[in-house]
Amino acid sequence: MTETTEPPGRRTPIFADLTPLRLSPDYRRLWFGNTVSWIGQGMTSLAVSLQVYDITGSAFSVGLIGFCSLVPLVVFGLYGGAVADTVDRRKLGLFSAAGSFVLSVVLVAATVAGIERVGLLYAVVALQAVCFALNAPARSSMIARLLPAEQLPAANALNSITSTTGMLVGPMLGGLIVGWWGYRSAYTVDAVCFTASLYAMWRLPSMLPDRQDGDTDKRASVLDGLRFLGTRPNLRMTFFTDLCAMVLAHPRALFPVIAVLWYGGDARTTGMLVAAPALGALLGGVFSGWLGRIRRHGLAILLAVGSWGTAIAVFGLTRNLWLGLLFLALAGCADTISMVFRNTMLQAAVPDEMRGRLQGVFIVVVAGGPRLGDFLAGSVADLATPAVAVTGGGVLCVIGVALLALKWRAFARYDAHDPQP
């Protein structure tokens, strides 16, 4: 069992701990601004996909949107982290958010002018990914400066609610707005949503990296960040365990096939399969009050990733739609728990001068891992069957996590009261 920090006799909260929102006005504005902008981004993401398909009638052209965003995320993720460890993170966050706002305005202007160029949409998507790759490390690095260490799990649980709400609510609103009023309205709402993030960044205090040697003019090196990660086994384990889940047990690419072969469904069934993990992740964030009691963050990550793999493996054995959706939701909930503690370790156990670069690595893993998982799942399903790909991947995930835990046993003993990287 994981050790807890809560004194005996104190009642365990059920719902998400809102203390970070009450404690820090800066964090409260940042959280609200990010929540609104995530919803806007979800709307734009769907609207761009619909518009590309309207222009081309090609599913391949729609698929290229993901490629246009993946490459900048991977390329600029590490670079954005290094920049965040060099300059004032407030300014970096503000300028990158302003860039995203300008790109939303470009989409509005293009629809007003009647410009229907797929190349323009691809370029905007790629530049939006660049802005995100610069913004995310700066924003994530700020949280540990705005809140005490004991509030980081609660803050990361609240952040998970932000991202999953954006993934669930954004596309739904985007579809409704595009259907009722067209693409221009969806892009306009997104641009307005970004003003909340801009305002939150504007109100933040200056946040220069806190360098131990006192040299604030020193340029941060990506290689130095990777060398630091290479000598910190607990931090490496946060990435290794996540890769076990995202590469070995990530069946998202098979959902259209599974919907037809296993459940005799259609596009609506596929949509339900896609939404189930996100809904589970959202519920995991909403009912996250107990996470603040956990001290053994490494053990919690191992159990959460093992639970993800187990849920995916059982999903691969089910042929009842509602039971399958239940296990996908349980997997999403486990993923939220893992994410909360992985982010907390990256914030609490990393020196401030390295936080941006480690968050940059985090972005690369989060962006690239699922894509590798899609490729692996599709390849195994083609060579064998979807059931082998899904259940086999879940089992391999559990085995991989178990082997990692045996190799680096100190990870399971990681104590939030004495965070060691």
C-alpha positions in Angstrom: 0.0 0.0 0.0 1.1 3.6 -0.6 1.8 5.6 2.4 -0.3 8.7 3.1 0.4 12.2 4.4 -3.0 12.7 6.0 -3.1 12.7 9.9 -5.2 10.0 11.5 -8.9 10.8 11.9 -9.0 13.4 9.1 -11.7 12.8 6.6 -10.5 11.9 3.1 -11.9 14.3 0.4 -13.7 12.7 -2.5 -13.8 15.5 -5.1 -10.8 17.4 -6.5 -9.0 19.5 -4.0 -9.6 23.1 -4.9 -7.1 24.5 -2.4 -4.6 25.6 -5.1 -7.3 27.7 -6.7 -8.1 29.4 -3.3 -4.4 29.6 -2.3 -2.9 31.4 -5.3 -4.8 34.0 -7.4 -2.1 33.7 -10.1 -2.6 29.9 -10.4 -6.4 30.5 -10.3 -6.2 32.8 -13.3 -3.7 30.5 -15.1 -6.0 27.5 -14.6 -9.1 29.3 -15.7 -7.4 30.8 -18.8 -5.9 27.4 -19.7 -9.3 25.7 -19.3 -11.0 28.2 -21.6 -8.3 28.1 -24.2 -8.2 24.3 -24.2 -11.9 24.2 -25.1 -11.2 26.7 -27.8 -8.4 24.7 -29.2 -10.6 21.5 -29.2 -13.1 23.4 -31.2 -10.5 24.6 -33.7 -9.0 21.2 -34.0 -12.3 19.7 -35.1 -13.2 22.6 -37.3 -9.9 22.4 -39.2 -10.4 18.7 -39.7 -13.9 19.3 -41.1 -12.8 22.1 -43.3 -9.9 20.1 -44.8 -12.3 17.3 -45.6 -14.8 19.7 -47.1 -12.1 21.1 -49.4 -10.4 17.8 -50.4 -12.8 15.0 -49.7 -9.8 13.0 -48.7 -9.3 11.1 -45.4 -5.6 11.1 -46.1 -5.5 14.8 -46.2 -7.3 14.9 -42.9 -4.7 12.5 -41.5 -1.9 14.8 -42.6 -3.1 17.3 -40.0 -1.8 15.1 -37.2 1.6 14.9 -39.0 1.7 18.6 -39.3 1.3 19.0 -35.6 3.4 16.1 -34.5 6.7 17.1 -36.2 6.8 20.6 -34.6 5.9 19.2 -31.2 8.7 16.7 -31.3 11.3 19.1 -32.9 10.4 22.2 -30.8 9.5 20.4 -27.6 13.0 20.0 -26.4 14.0 23.5 -27.7 11.0 25.1 -26.0 12.1 23.5 -22.7 15.6 25.0 -23.1 14.2 28.4 -23.9 12.0 28.2 -20.8 15.2 27.6 -18.7 16.9 30.6 -20.2 14.4 33.5 -20.4 11.6 34.9 -18.3 9.0 32.2 -18.4 6.2 34.7 -18.0 7.3 36.5 -21.2 7.7 33.2 -23.1 4.3 32.1 -22.0 2.8 35.4 -22.9 4.4 35.7 -26.4 3.6 32.1 -27.3 0.0 32.5 -26.2 -0.1 35.7 -28.2 1.2 33.7 -31.2 -1.6 31.2 -30.8 -4.1 34.0 -30.6 -2.8 35.6 -33.8 -3.0 32.3 -35.6 -6.7 31.9 -34.6 -7.3 35.4 -36.0 -5.6 34.3 -39.2 -8.1 31.5 -39.5 -10.9 33.9 -39.0 -9.6 36.3 -41.6 -9.1 33.5 -44.1 -12.7 32.4 -43.7 -14.0 36.0 -44.0 -11.9 36.4 -47.2 -13.2 33.1 -48.6 -9.7 31.6 -48.8 -10.0 27.8 -48.9 -6.4 26.6 -49.1 -5.4 23.3 -47.5 -1.8 24.5 -47.4 -2.8 27.5 -45.3 -4.6 25.3 -42.8 -1.6 22.9 -42.6 0.7 25.9 -42.0 -1.5 27.3 -39.2 -1.7 23.9 -37.5 2.1 23.5 -37.6 2.7 27.0 -36.2 0.1 26.4 -33.5 2.1 23.3 -32.5 5.2 25.4 -32.3 3.5 27.9 -30.1 2.3 25.1 -27.9 5.8 23.5 -27.7 7.1 26.9 -26.5 4.2 27.6 -24.1 3.7 24.3 -22.4 7.2 24.0 -20.7 7.1 27.5 -19.5 3.5 27.1 -18.1 4.3 23.8 -16.4 7.5 25.1 -14.9 5.6 28.0 -13.4 3.3 25.9 -11.2 6.0 24.9 -8.8 6.8 28.6 -8.3 3.2 29.5 -7.6 2.3 26.8 -5.1 3.9 24.9 -2.2 5.1 21.4 -2.9 2.3 19.7 -1.0 -0.3 21.3 -3.3 1.3 20.1 -6.6 -0.7 16.8 -6.8 -3.9 18.7 -6.4 -2.8 21.3 -9.0 -1.9 18.6 -11.5 -5.2 16.9 -10.9 -7.0 20.2 -11.7 -4.8 20.6 -14.8 -5.9 17.1 -15.9 -9.5 18.3 -15.7 -8.5 21.2 -17.9 -7.1 19.1 -20.7 -9.7 16.4 -20.6 -12.5 18.9 -20.5 -11.0 20.5 -23.6 -10.8 17.2 -25.4 -14.4 16.3 -24.6 -16.2 19.6 -24.7 -14.2 21.4 -27.3 -14.9 19.1 -30.3 -18.6 18.8 -29.3 -19.0 22.6 -29.2 -16.9 22.9 -32.4 -19.2 20.4 -34.2 -22.3 22.3 -33.1 -21.0 25.7 -33.9 -19.7 24.7 -37.4 -23.0 23.0 -38.1 -25.1 26.0 -37.1 -22.9 29.0 -38.0 -19.9 27.8 -40.0 -16.2 27.7 -39.6 -15.7 31.5 -39.1 -17.8 31.4 -35.9 -15.8 28.4 -34.5 -12.5 30.2 -35.2 -13.8 33.4 -33.8 -14.8 31.7 -30.5 -11.4 30.2 -30.3 -9.7 33.6 -30.7 -11.9 35.0 -28.0 -11.1 32.1 -25.7 -7.4 32.7 -26.0 -7.8 36.2 -24.5 -8.4 34.4 -21.1 -5.0 32.8 -21.3 -3.3 36.0 -22.4 -4.8 37.8 -19.5 -3.6 35.1 -17.0 -0.1 35.3 -18.4 -0.1 39.1 -18.3 -1.0 39.2 -14.6 1.8 36.8 -13.6 5.0 38.1 -11.9 8.3 37.8 -13.7 9.7 34.2 -13.5 13.3 34.0 -14.4 14.8 30.5 -13.9 16.3 30.2 -10.4 19.9 29.2 -11.3 22.0 27.7 -8.6 25.1 29.4 -9.9 23.4 32.8 -10.0 24.2 33.3 -13.7 20.8 34.2 -15.1 22.3 35.1 -18.5 23.6 31.6 -19.1 21.9 29.9 -22.1 20.3 26.6 -21.2 21.5 23.6 -23.2 19.2 20.8 -24.4 22.1 18.3 -24.0 22.7 19.4 -20.4 19.0 18.6 -19.7 19.3 15.2 -21.3 22.5 14.5 -19.4 20.8 15.5 -16.1 17.9 13.1 -16.9 20.4 10.3 -17.7 21.8 10.5 -14.2 18.4 10.7 -12.4 16.8 7.2 -12.3 13.6 8.2 -10.6 12.9 10.9 -13.3 13.8 8.4 -16.0 11.3 6.0 -14.7 8.5 8.5 -15.0 9.2 8.5 -18.8 9.8 4.7 -19.1 6.6 3.8 -17.4 4.6 6.2 -19.5 6.2 4.8 -22.7 5.1 1.3 -21.6 1.5 2.4 -21.5 1.5 4.6 -24.6 3.6 2.5 -26.9 2.7 -1.1 -25.9 -1.0 -0.6 -24.8 -2.5 2.2 -26.9 -5.3 0.8 -29.0 -6.8 4.1 -30.3 -5.9 3.5 -33.9 -7.9 0.2 -33.9 -11.1 1.7 -32.6 -12.7 2.1 -36.1 -11.9 -1.6 -36.8 -13.0 -2.8 -33.3 -16.3 -0.9 -33.6 -17.3 -2.9 -36.6 -15.7 -6.3 -36.0 -16.4 -6.7 -32.3 -19.6 -4.7 -31.8 -21.2 -4.5 -35.2 -21.2 -0.7 -34.9 -20.5 2.3 -37.0 -18.9 5.8 -36.6 -21.0 6.5 -33.6 -19.6 3.4 -31.9 -16.1 4.6 -32.8 -16.9 7.9 -31.2 -18.0 6.2 -28.0 -14.8 4.2 -27.9 -12.7 7.3 -28.4 -14.7 9.3 -25.7 -14.6 6.5 -23.0 -10.9 6.9 -22.0 -11.3 10.7 -22.0 -14.4 10.5 -19.8 -12.6 8.2 -17.4 -9.7 10.6 -17.3 -12.0 13.5 -16.5 -13.7 11.5 -13.7 -10.3 10.6 -12.4 -9.6 14.3 -12.1 -12.9 15.2 -10.6 -12.7 12.5 -7.9 -9.0 13.1 -7.1 -9.3 14.5 -3.6 -7.6 11.4 -2.1 -4.4 11.8 -4.3 -3.0 14.5 -1.9 -2.7 11.8 0.8 -0.3 9.7 -1.2 3.4 9.9 -0.3 4.8 7.0 -2.4 4.5 8.7 -5.8 6.7 6.1 -7.6 4.7 3.2 -6.3 1.5 5.0 -7.2 2.8 5.4 -10.8 3.7 1.8 -11.1 0.2 0.7 -9.8 -1.6 3.2 -12.1 0.3 2.2 -15.3 -0.1 -1.5 -14.4 -3.8 -0.8 -14.0 -3.9 0.9 -17.4 -2.3 -2.2 -19.0 -4.7 -4.6 -17.2 -7.8 -2.6 -18.2 -6.7 -2.5 -21.8 -5.9 -6.3 -21.8 -9.4 -7.0 -20.4 -11.0 -4.7 -22.9 -9.4 -6.8 -25.6 -11.2 -9.8 -24.3 -14.7 -8.3 -24.1 -17.3 -8.4 -26.8 -19.9 -6.4 -24.9 -19.9 -2.8 -25.9 -20.8 -1.3 -22.5 -18.4 -3.5 -20.7 -15.7 -2.5 -23.1 -16.5 1.1 -22.6 -16.2 0.6 -18.8 -12.7 -0.8 -19.0 -11.6 1.9 -21.4 -12.9 4.5 -18.8 -11.0 2.7 -16.0 -7.9 2.9 -18.2 -8.4 6.6 -18.6 -8.9 7.1 -14.9 -5.6 5.2 -14.2 -3.9 7.4 -16.8 -4.9 10.5 -14.9 -3.5 9.1 -11.6 -0.2 8.3 -13.4 -0.1 11.7 -15.0 -0.7 13.6 -11.7 2.2 11.9 -10.0 4.6 11.9 -12.9 4.0 15.7 -13.3 4.4 16.2 -9.6 7.7 14.4 -9.6 9.0 16.4 -12.5 8.1 19.6 -10.6 9.2 18.7 -7.1 12.3 16.7 -7.7 13.8 18.8 -10.5 15.8 22.0 -9.8 14.0 25.1 -11.1 16.8 25.7 -13.7 16.1 22.3 -15.3 12.3 22.2 -15.1 11.7 23.7 -18.5 13.9 21.1 -20.3 12.4 18.2 -18.4 8.9 19.4 -19.4 10.2 19.6 -22.9 11.1 15.9 -22.8 7.7 15.3 -21.3 6.0 17.0 -24.3 8.1 14.8 -26.8 7.1 11.6 -24.9 3.4 12.6 -24.7 3.4 13.6 -28.4 5.4 10.8 -29.8 4.5 7.9 -27.6 0.9 7.5 -28.7 1.9 7.8 -32.3 4.3 5.0 -32.0 1.6 3.1 -30.1 -0.8 3.6 -33.0 1.8 2.3 -35.5 2.6 -0.8 -33.3 -1.1 -1.6 -32.7 -2.0 -1.3 -36.4 1.0 -3.4 -37.4 0.3 -6.2 -35.0 -3.5 -6.2 -35.8 -2.6 -6.5 -39.5 -0.1 -9.3 -38.9 -2.4 -11.1 -36.4 -5.7 -9.9 -35.1 -7.0 -6.7 -33.3 -7.6 -8.9 -30.2 -4.0 -10.0 -30.1 -2.8 -6.4 -30.6 -5.0 -5.0 -27.8 -4.8 -7.8 -25.2 -1.2 -8.6 -26.0 -0.3 -5.0 -25.7 -1.9 -4.7 -22.3 -0.1 -7.8 -21.0 3.2 -6.5 -22.3 2.6 -3.2 -20.6 2.1 -4.9 -17.2 5.2 -7.1 -17.8 7.2 -4.1 -18.8 6.2 -2.1 -15.7 7.0 -5.1 -13.5 10.5 -5.5 -15.1 11.2 -1.8 -14.7 10.1 -1.9 -11.0 12.5 -4.8 -10.4 15.3 -3.1 -12.2 15.0 0.2 -10.4 13.5 -0.8 -7.0 14.2 2.6 -5.4 11.5 4.1 -7.6 8.7 2.4 -5.6 10.2 3.9 -2.4 10.2 7.5 -3.7 8.8 9.7 -0.9 7.1 13.0 -1.6 8.5 14.3 1.7 12.0 13.8 0.4 11.9 14.1 -3.4 15.0 12.6 -5.0 15.4 12.7 -8.8 
